[in-house]
């Protein structure tokens, strides 16, 4: 159903021409993107030059057309300013934080282990004697607090800023600490912007070497907001190796390219399973799919993370792999990725 709605959206949008380039707003036009999720539609128009009023008029007409599509529950058309100009002047970023590097962890779809990766990467970087912050910005299902073994609520200091909670030497802030569990289901673009700004400017992060951001899955408001409003060092995309997941991972890669965020690499999670009985690798979700994708997009392949029972138990118990078993194979894989990331950003 979502694919049918997406096709109809572009049927309407291609009737309009980009005021700056005069090109049709079809799927090939990088100045438009659309996301459909359970009948909720988000459409993004990238404003080029000084013709914002014309884009806003197109947005209004497009919204009116898309609202008539059967199965559409809501339509949100977001007009974003020129990203290239925003990237050049980093001093004007709306979200500011004293971090040498800000790395977003993203995935095209849910259920590929993005949050597990974020927690263990942050822990591995902390093992390198770095000051680490971990921001759980997954508005649809914040799970990092549990994986980090934290259930308390943050307090506000004398400067009226939230004090991040700490565990394993890592500062943590989660969207789950600020909003109740029902809020994400009714969020719209402006609400996302306000919440993310609170997570940056309203938190006493202090001085950090790295801020790791666990993004929500997909290519929606949170990703675009962070890319345009904060000084991202780059992003890491997580995917499982099967074609269904890779299709969504490509959307994530292309989205970051559109907003001029460097892709630091791609990770193949749930790459294989080693049987306890036969001690053989079983590639449950296909083999080498992510590695081939990295080669095609000419982006770094950061490594493979297998399906591992202990990693699942560690996540459920709130104990990262490096804390629970620093000499284990999983811990070594995360340390290798952390060292390579640090080397690429130094």
Residue pairs with C-beta under 8 A, 6 or more apart in sequence:
1 39
1 71
2 36
2 37
2 38
4 71
5 36
5 39
5 41
5 69
5 71
5 72
6 34
6 36
8 66
8 69
9 34
9 36
9 41
9 43
9 66
9 69
10 25
10 26
10 27
10 34
12 62
12 65
12 66
13 25
13 26
13 32
13 34
13 43
13 62
14 24
14 25
14 26
15 24
16 24
16 25
16 58
16 61
16 62
17 23
17 24
17 25
18 24
18 25
18 29
18 31
18 48
19 49
19 51
19 54
19 55
19 58
20 31
20 48
20 49
20 51
21 29
21 31
21 48
23 29
25 31
25 32
25 45
25 58
30 46
30 258
31 45
31 46
31 48
32 43
32 44
32 45
32 46
33 43
33 44
33 219
33 255
33 258
34 41
34 42
34 43
34 44
35 41
35 42
35 43
35 218
35 219
35 220
37 218
37 220
38 73
39 71
39 72
39 73
39 74
40 73
40 74
40 76
41 66
41 72
41 74
41 75
41 76
42 76
42 78
42 189
42 220
42 221
43 59
43 62
43 63
43 66
43 75
43 76
43 77
43 78
44 77
44 78
44 80
44 224
45 55
45 58
45 59
45 77
45 78
45 79
45 80
46 80
46 82
46 83
46 258
47 55
47 79
47 80
47 81
47 82
48 82
49 82
52 79
52 81
55 79
56 79
59 77
59 79
60 77
62 77
63 75
63 77
66 72
66 75
67 75
76 188
76 189
78 189
78 221
78 224
80 224
80 228
81 228
83 227
83 228
83 258
83 259
83 260
84 260
86 92
86 93
86 228
87 260
90 231
93 229
93 230
93 231
94 197
94 229
94 230
95 196
95 197
95 200
95 201
95 226
95 229
95 230
96 200
96 201
96 230
96 231
97 200
97 201
97 205
97 208
97 211
97 230
98 205
98 206
98 207
98 208
99 133
99 205
99 207
99 208
99 209
99 210
99 211
100 208
100 209
100 210
101 209
101 210
101 211
101 233
101 345
102 210
102 211
102 213
102 230
102 231
102 232
102 233
103 210
103 211
103 212
103 213
103 232
103 233
103 234
103 235
103 236
103 264
103 341
103 345
104 213
104 215
104 223
104 226
104 227
104 232
104 234
104 235
104 236
104 261
105 114
105 117
105 118
105 121
105 212
105 213
105 214
105 215
105 235
105 236
105 238
106 114
106 215
106 217
106 223
106 235
106 236
106 237
106 238
106 252
106 256
107 114
107 215
107 217
107 218
107 237
107 238
107 239
107 248
107 249
107 252
108 217
108 218
108 219
108 237
108 239
108 245
108 247
108 248
108 249
108 250
108 251
108 252
109 217
109 218
109 244
109 245
109 248
109 249
110 140
110 141
110 217
110 218
111 217
112 217
112 238
112 239
112 240
112 245
112 269
112 270
113 238
113 240
113 269
113 270
113 305
114 138
114 214
114 215
114 217
114 238
114 269
115 136
115 138
115 143
115 144
115 147
115 214
116 147
116 269
116 311
116 315
117 236
117 238
117 267
117 269
117 305
118 134
118 136
118 144
118 212
118 213
118 214
119 134
119 144
119 147
119 148
119 214
119 315
119 320
120 320
120 321
120 322
120 330
120 334
121 212
121 236
121 334
121 337
121 338
121 341
122 132
122 134
122 170
122 210
122 212
123 168
123 170
123 320
123 321
123 322
123 323
123 334
124 322
124 331
124 334
124 335
124 337
124 338
125 132
125 209
125 210
125 212
125 338
125 341
125 342
126 132
126 168
126 169
126 170
127 322
127 326
127 335
127 338
128 338
128 339
128 342
130 209
130 210
130 342
131 206
131 207
131 208
131 209
131 210
132 169
132 170
132 171
132 208
132 209
132 210
132 211
132 212
133 164
133 170
133 171
133 172
133 173
133 205
133 208
133 210
133 211
133 212
134 144
134 148
134 170
134 171
134 172
134 173
134 211
134 212
134 214
135 172
135 173
135 174
135 199
135 200
135 211
135 212
135 213
135 214
136 142
136 143
136 144
136 145
136 172
136 173
136 174
136 175
136 176
136 214
137 175
137 196
137 199
137 213
137 214
137 215
137 216
137 222
137 226
138 144
138 175
138 214
138 215
138 216
138 217
139 175
139 179
139 183
139 184
139 187
139 192
139 195
139 216
139 222
140 184
140 216
140 217
141 184
141 216
142 174
142 175
142 176
144 172
144 174
144 214
145 151
145 172
145 174
145 176
145 177
146 315
146 316
146 318
147 315
147 318
147 320
148 167
148 168
148 170
148 172
148 318
148 320
149 167
149 317
149 318
149 319
150 165
150 167
150 172
150 318
152 165
153 177
154 162
154 163
154 164
154 165
154 173
154 177
154 203
155 162
155 163
156 162
156 163
157 163
157 204
159 204
161 202
161 203
161 204
162 173
162 177
162 178
162 198
162 202
162 203
162 204
163 203
163 204
164 171
164 172
164 173
164 203
164 204
164 205
165 171
165 172
165 173
165 177
166 172
168 320
168 323
171 205
171 206
171 208
173 199
173 203
173 205
175 184
175 195
175 199
178 195
178 198
178 199
179 195
187 195
187 221
188 221
189 221
189 225
192 220
192 221
192 222
192 225
193 221
193 225
193 229
196 222
196 225
196 226
196 229
197 229
200 230
205 211
213 226
215 222
215 223
215 226
216 222
216 223
218 248
218 251
218 252
219 251
219 252
219 255
223 252
223 255
223 256
224 255
224 259
226 232
227 256
227 259
227 260
227 261
228 259
232 261
232 262
233 262
233 264
233 345
234 261
234 262
234 263
234 264
234 345
235 256
235 261
235 262
235 263
235 264
236 263
236 264
236 265
236 266
236 267
236 302
236 341
237 249
237 252
237 253
237 256
237 263
237 265
237 266
237 267
238 249
238 266
238 267
238 269
239 245
239 246
239 248
239 249
239 266
239 267
239 268
239 269
239 289
239 290
239 293
240 268
240 269
240 270
240 271
240 285
240 289
240 290
241 268
241 270
241 271
241 283
241 285
241 286
241 287
241 288
241 289
241 290
242 285
242 286
242 289
243 286
243 289
245 285
245 289
246 289
246 290
246 293
249 266
249 290
249 293
250 293
253 263
253 266
253 297
253 299
256 262
256 263
257 263
263 297
263 299
264 300
264 302
264 341
264 344
264 345
265 294
265 299
265 300
265 301
265 302
265 340
265 341
265 344
266 290
266 293
266 294
266 297
266 299
266 300
266 301
266 302
267 290
267 302
267 303
267 304
267 305
267 337
268 288
268 289
268 290
268 291
268 301
268 303
268 304
268 305
269 305
270 284
270 285
270 305
270 306
270 307
271 283
271 285
271 290
271 304
271 305
271 306
271 307
272 281
272 282
272 283
272 284
272 287
272 304
272 306
272 307
273 281
273 282
273 284
273 306
273 307
274 280
274 281
274 282
274 306
275 282
284 307
290 301
290 304
291 301
294 300
294 301
295 301
300 340
300 344
302 337
302 340
302 341
303 333
303 336
303 337
304 333
305 311
305 330
305 333
305 334
306 330
308 330
310 321
310 324
310 325
310 328
310 330
311 321
311 330
314 320
314 321
314 324
314 325
317 324
321 328
321 330
321 331
321 334
322 331
322 334
322 335
325 331
